[in-house]
Amino acid sequence: MLAQCPRAQAGNSSMDIQSPPGAPLFALTCCQAERRLAASYLLHIAQELWAGEGFSAWTARLVGSRVGTTDFLVINGICWPLFTVLTLLGILRPRLAWLPTAFAALVTVNAGLHTLGTLATSAYSPGLVTGLVLYLPIGITTLSYGRRVLPARSFQLGVVTGIVTHAVVILIAFG
């Protein structure tokens, strides 16, 4: 059996840590999804950096705006540890429980943008595979859980924060 989720240990019996019987293989419980947010981000960074022509070259070729490799690494070198720490705080501290929802919104938007970029340009957008295989199931599971258990304002705060954060990252990277 997997180690219990801190919120499940705190008495939240609605937070089952195992997928229900008969659930698809990719089905994740909320705790599993939240714990995988940071790891999926790290894998996504690696794919954007090394898959295909790399995200920097892809954006330069297709939209005329290049995110240099150094800028890419600096942005993600700051964001990944911050993302990881804040996700863990959101799991461990009830008053910060909206943070995983924010990051779930961010990664879900990111997966959507990689998909739209690939479809609009008919060219593989580095990051598409991790976006579809990791970000979507993890993001949707975490968003679904947040919608069920968080107060409406906390859930909305998380979703808006995730979307705005992604927009800010785009502005910093391409601005």
C-alpha positions, 0 to 999 in steps of 0.5 A: 500500500502507498504511504498515506496522503497527509490530508488523509492522515489528518482525517479527511476520509474522502481523500482515498489514496488508491484508484477505485477498482476498475478505474483506468490505469491512468486514473490518479487519486488527488494525492498521487496527482499532487505529488506528481505535479513537480516531477511532471514539471521536471520531465516537461522541462527536459522534453522542451529542452531536448525533444525535437528541435527544442522549444527555443528553436521551435518558437524562433522558427515558427513565431519569430520569438526566441526564448534563449536556452539560458533564459529558459534554464533561468526561468525554469531554474527559479520556477521549478523549486518554487513550484515544488515547495509551494505544491508541498506546502499546499498538500501539508497546510490546509490554508494553502490547499488552493496552491496545487489547484493553481499549479494544476490550472497552470499545467493544464493550460500549458498542455492545451497551448502545446496542443494548439501550437502543434495543431496550428503550425502542423509542427511538433511543439516540444513539450506536447507529449509530457503535456498530454501524457502527464499534465492533462491527467494530473491537472484534471485530477487535481482540478477535479478534486479542488472543485469538490473539496475547496471552498468556491473562492479558494478554488477560484483563487487557485484557477485564476492564479494558475492562469495568470501565472502562466500568462506572466511566464509567457510575457517574461519569456517572450516579452 
